[in-house]
Amino acid sequence: MPVGEGSDVPDASGMEALERIKKAGPPALEDGAGSPGNYTEEAQQLVGGVFGDFELVNLIGCERTLTQVVGPGGPPAATLERLGHYELLGKIAEGGMGVVYRAHNPELNRELAIKVMKLDVQANHDLRLRFVEEAQVMGQLQHPGIPPIFERGVLPDGRLFYAMKLVKGDTLAALLGTRSGPLDDLPRWLAIFEQVSQTLAYAHGRRVIHRDLKPLNVMVGGFGEVQVMDWGLTKVLGPGDPSGDPTQDMPISVVRTVRTKESRPDLRTGQIGTPAYMPKEQARGETARVDEQVDVFALGAILCEILTGRPAYTGLTAFVKAQRADLADAHARLDKCRADAELVHLARRCLEAERDDRPRDASVVAKEITTYLAGVQERLKAAELARVEAQTKAAEESKRRKLTVALATAVLVVFGLAGFWVFAYQRQVQHEVARIEGAVGKAEQLRDDARRAWSERIDASLWARAEEAAGVVVALVNW
């Protein structure tokens, strides 16, 4: 129930009791190992009685702040007001060991995320070490794909916390769930996978393994930035680990944490991680055989999910399948996914049942996916060039055809005009010939008439007319 509603909100007497506890001073803390049990009896009664299902978050050094205890199926936590010098704006997520809040730093005027260890696990020494180690690992892994750590400390009530970059966006799991089909917008998902692989390659180069890599632990920002989250199960490999050389000291570039010098550097044994993405050595709890190739298998499971819509193992029996390395279903889905052979081959190599058959570390996976994507770009570029060349040739061919048609039309027009001119000329010649022939006939007729008139002494002027007609014939012929 939110603060300000219902009977669980402390009344005036409860607030007075809270003020008395605050004035009494903080409980004794030894190296930050205090617990809520160190508070006065009045505080315990207050938490269990007056405050109902609320627990005391911080009485000393912080403003009065309440948060609702959330059990299984319980209501969401109430919005906190302040944690130290941070203004809390709301809860982002909650896990088994801590709660992540969205907060505001008034000194720098920026938003960030704060992870606070839960009170109910605060007394567990091993979990406290793991919480500190998570912050130290993330603080030393300075890579664009890993959220930077700004501060680590202990609250006055003994709880551990660290502040980190607030990643705004969606998980890869949520984004993959919005696809209409496994191969929908595949280049985008492969680009994200490439960034995840490169981030893990960097971590492996520092001898750090994640051990819980999955789409739910990958954040994708609004501008395409990719962040690998939740390094709570991380392990820093030492010289005696499977891929290390026990005769060599740890290189200076290796991440060092609170457990670097301990004889048992990994306090977590048994099966840890998410069954759908873990290899058999991890599922069987073979801690001594867990190295970078555990993350390589997880990368293969993520790639399998990108290509087929589901990870390596699915269903309620995923853990049993992981222990047996039963990958038949994953292989069948990969064979039917219609993705490029290079992608299917890479996924199958990462999902090899035997550890030593997988790529050595994430750098190999990153290199292969980068090479594949570069090849795709080259093929796309070649296809685009071929398309442009084809369009250019088509345009030139069209231009040539148009020019040919135009020339042919011009020739036909020229020949048409020439034919018309010849025809007209022929008509004119025929007309002139007819005129000449008529004139000649007339001249011959006048000549005959003149001869007859001369012989008969009828009319001597006919010779003049006949000569005139002959002159007309000469003129026509000369034209």
Secondary structure as the mmCIF struct_conf table of DSSP 4:
data_model
#
loop_
_struct_conf.conf_type_id
_struct_conf.id
_struct_conf.beg_label_comp_id
_struct_conf.beg_label_asym_id
_struct_conf.beg_label_seq_id
_struct_conf.end_label_comp_id
_struct_conf.end_label_asym_id
_struct_conf.end_label_seq_id
TURN_TY1_P TURN_TY1_P1 VAL A 3 GLY A 4
BEND BEND1 GLU A 5 GLY A 6
TURN_TY1_P TURN_TY1_P2 SER A 7 ASP A 8
BEND BEND2 VAL A 9 VAL A 9
HELX_RH_AL_P HELX_RH_AL_P1 ALA A 12 LYS A 23
TURN_TY1_P TURN_TY1_P3 ALA A 24 ALA A 24
HELX_LH_PP_P HELX_LH_PP_P1 PRO A 26 ALA A 28
BEND BEND3 GLU A 30 GLU A 30
TURN_TY1_P TURN_TY1_P4 ASP A 31 GLY A 32
HELX_RH_3T_P HELX_RH_3T_P1 PRO A 36 ASN A 38
BEND BEND4 TYR A 39 TYR A 39
HELX_RH_AL_P HELX_RH_AL_P2 GLU A 41 GLN A 45
HELX_RH_PI_P HELX_RH_PI_P1 LEU A 46 VAL A 50
TURN_TY1_P TURN_TY1_P5 PHE A 51 ASP A 53
STRN STRN1 PHE A 54 ASN A 58
BEND BEND5 ILE A 60 CYS A 62
STRN STRN2 THR A 65 GLN A 68
TURN_TY1_P TURN_TY1_P6 PRO A 72 GLY A 73
HELX_LH_PP_P HELX_LH_PP_P2 GLY A 74 LEU A 80
STRN STRN3 ARG A 82 LEU A 83
TURN_TY1_P TURN_TY1_P7 GLY A 84 HIS A 85
STRN STRN4 TYR A 86 GLU A 94
BEND BEND6 GLY A 96 MET A 97
STRN STRN5 GLY A 98 ASN A 105
TURN_TY1_P TURN_TY1_P8 PRO A 106 ASN A 109
STRN STRN6 ARG A 110 MET A 117
HELX_RH_3T_P HELX_RH_3T_P2 LEU A 119 VAL A 121
TURN_TY1_P TURN_TY1_P9 GLN A 122 ALA A 123
HELX_RH_AL_P HELX_RH_AL_P3 HIS A 125 GLN A 140
TURN_TY1_P TURN_TY1_P10 PRO A 144 GLY A 145
BEND BEND7 ILE A 146 ILE A 146
HELX_LH_PP_P HELX_LH_PP_P3 PRO A 147 PRO A 148
STRN STRN7 ILE A 149 VAL A 154
TURN_TY1_P TURN_TY1_P11 PRO A 156 ASP A 157
BEND BEND8 GLY A 158 GLY A 158
STRN STRN8 LEU A 160 MET A 164
STRN STRN9 GLY A 169 THR A 171
HELX_RH_AL_P HELX_RH_AL_P4 LEU A 172 LEU A 176
TURN_TY1_P TURN_TY1_P12 GLY A 177 THR A 178
BEND BEND9 SER A 180 GLY A 181
TURN_TY1_P TURN_TY1_P13 PRO A 182 ASP A 185
HELX_RH_AL_P HELX_RH_AL_P5 LEU A 186 GLY A 205
TURN_TY1_P TURN_TY1_P14 ARG A 206 ARG A 207
STRN STRN10 VAL A 208 ILE A 209
BEND BEND10 ARG A 211 ARG A 211
HELX_RH_3T_P HELX_RH_3T_P3 PRO A 215 ASN A 217
STRN STRN11 VAL A 218 GLY A 221
TURN_TY1_P TURN_TY1_P15 GLY A 222 PHE A 223
BEND BEND11 GLY A 224 GLY A 224
STRN STRN12 VAL A 226 VAL A 228
TURN_TY1_P TURN_TY1_P16 GLY A 232 LEU A 233
STRN STRN13 LYS A 235 VAL A 236
TURN_TY1_P TURN_TY1_P17 PRO A 239 GLY A 240
BEND BEND12 ASP A 241 ASP A 241
TURN_TY1_P TURN_TY1_P18 PRO A 242 SER A 243
BEND BEND13 GLY A 244 GLY A 244
TURN_TY1_P TURN_TY1_P19 PRO A 246 THR A 247
BEND BEND14 GLN A 248 GLN A 248
HELX_LH_PP_P HELX_LH_PP_P4 ASP A 249 PRO A 251
TURN_TY1_P TURN_TY1_P20 ILE A 252 SER A 253
BEND BEND15 VAL A 254 VAL A 254
TURN_TY1_P TURN_TY1_P21 VAL A 258 LYS A 261
BEND BEND16 GLU A 262 ARG A 264
BEND BEND17 GLY A 270 GLY A 270
BEND BEND18 GLY A 273 GLY A 273
HELX_RH_3T_P HELX_RH_3T_P4 PRO A 275 TYR A 277
HELX_RH_AL_P HELX_RH_AL_P6 LYS A 280 ALA A 283
TURN_TY1_P TURN_TY1_P22 ARG A 284 GLY A 285
HELX_RH_3T_P HELX_RH_3T_P5 THR A 287 ARG A 289
BEND BEND19 ASP A 291 ASP A 291
HELX_RH_AL_P HELX_RH_AL_P7 GLU A 292 THR A 308
BEND BEND20 GLY A 309 ARG A 310
BEND BEND21 ALA A 312 TYR A 313
BEND BEND22 GLY A 315 GLY A 315
TURN_TY1_P TURN_TY1_P23 LEU A 316 THR A 317
HELX_RH_AL_P HELX_RH_AL_P8 ALA A 318 ARG A 324
TURN_TY1_P TURN_TY1_P24 ALA A 325 ALA A 325
HELX_RH_AL_P HELX_RH_AL_P9 ALA A 328 LYS A 336
BEND BEND23 CYS A 337 CYS A 337
HELX_RH_AL_P HELX_RH_AL_P10 ALA A 341 CYS A 350
TURN_TY1_P TURN_TY1_P25 LEU A 351 LEU A 351
BEND BEND24 ALA A 353 GLU A 354
HELX_RH_3T_P HELX_RH_3T_P6 ARG A 355 ASP A 357
BEND BEND25 ARG A 358 ARG A 358
BEND BEND26 ARG A 360 ASP A 361
HELX_RH_AL_P HELX_RH_AL_P11 ALA A 362 SER A 455
TURN_TY1_P TURN_TY1_P26 GLU A 456 ARG A 457
BEND BEND27 ILE A 458 ILE A 458
TURN_TY1_P TURN_TY1_P27 ALA A 460 SER A 461
HELX_RH_AL_P HELX_RH_AL_P12 LEU A 462 ASN A 478
#
